[in-house]
Structure formats: C-alpha cells, structure tokens
C-alpha cells in the first residue's frame, strides 16, 4: 500500500545498518507530519515493494491507504489520468533503479519530482 498522511504525527523507524543512511545506530527514526503533505511507500504503486521499516502514530492521526491493484483498475477506465500516471510511474521506476542499493526507504523524496511552489 501507499499511505498518505491525512493528519497527525507518525514516526517511521527503519533498519539502516550497512546502508548509506547508517548513523552508527541500528535504527533511524523520521517524523512524518501531515503539514508537509507526506506519504509513505509510493514505490508500492509502481513495483513489487517490501516495506523497509515500521510506522507508528506518536499522536492521534489518520492515514489514507491506496491499494496498488485498485489504483490501477480505477486509472484504467480513465485514459488521460492513466497516461499521466503511466509516464510518471516509468519515470519514478527509473529513479528507483538509479538509486538501487543506496538506502532505498519507504520515505522516497526525489528532487526531480518535487514541485517547488
């Protein structure tokens, strides 16, 4: 699943030993808040994905879960959004492949995809 943070505070912990993200400890904790319009595990929409950590609510909040198969089914009946999503997905997968083995996490932020408003 892809998870959007609707509201609240969530801590994401992942094992980083041996990765480029290693801080010398066994886990890295990242706080994800809705104010930043965050999401987790976007890669699950585009590739077979294994989650890389655990997400726990540190305050009451809501997550919106998107199932990849249902996402694809809905898009398949809408040609324009499907075409856009297909091209975006191909671009995203290429970015993942470029960084393969370099600390991929469920929190994926590619500057190439960020819209600096």
N, C-alpha and C positions, 0 to 999 in steps of 0.2 A: 504494500500500500504506500501511496504518497500521503503525507499528513500535512495539512495546513493548520497553523496555529490561529484559531479564531480569537481567543483571548486567554489571558493567564500567563503564568510563568512555568517554564519547563526546563529541567536540567537534562542534558544529553551527556551520557558518560560512555566512553569507548576505550577499548584497549589499544594503546599506541606503542607498546613495547616493540622495538625493532622497526618501526615505521619512521618516516622522515618527520613525523609530528612528535616524536618521543621527547618528553621533557625530563627524562630520568626517573619518572614515576610510572606506575603501572596504568594509570588512567588519566585521561584528560576530561575535564568537565566544562561544558559550554552551556551558558544560559541562553535560552531562546525565548524571546518575548514577542507578543503579537504586534507591538508597536513598530517593529521592524518588518512586518509582513513576512515572517519566516515560514519555512516549510521544511520538512524532513523527508528524505528518501525519494527525491524526484527521479533518481535513476530507475526506480521500480516501474515507472511508466514506460521506459524505453528498452530495458534489458532485463535479463534474469538477474535478480539482485538479492544478495544476502545482507540483512541489516548488520551494521557494524558496531552497534552499541545498544544502550538501553536509554529510554526516555521516561522520566518520572516527573510528575507535577510537583513543583515546590510550593505552589499556591493553586487554589481552585482555578480551573480553566477548561477550555473546550478545544478539541482537535477535530478537524474535518478530515475524514478518511476517504481517499479516492482509490477504488479498485481498478487496477490496470485493464482488466478484461471488459468491465462495464464502461470505462472511459473510452476504450477503442470502439465498442459497439455503438455508443451514442455518436461518436465522431463519424463513424462510417455512414451514417444516414444524412450527414450534413457536409456536402462536398467542399465548400470553402474552408470551414474550420479544420476539416480533415487534412486538406492540402497544406494549410499553415502548420498544423501540428506535426504532420509527417516531415516537413522540411526542418522544423525546429528539432524534432526528435533525432533526425540524422545528424544535425549539427552538434547536438548535445552528446550523442554517442561518439562522435569523432573527438570531442573534447575529453570525454572519459578515457578513450583509447590512448590519447596523447599523454594522459597522466596515470595510466595503468601502473600499479605497483608503487605509486608515490603518495601514499597516505590517503587513499580514497575513503571518504566517510559518508554518512547519511546526510551531513550538512555540506552540501556542494554549492559553492558560490564561484562561478566562473565570471571574471570581469567582462569577458566577451559577451555575456548575456545580461549584464546589469544595465538597466536604463537609468542613467544619472539625470534625474529630473531637476 
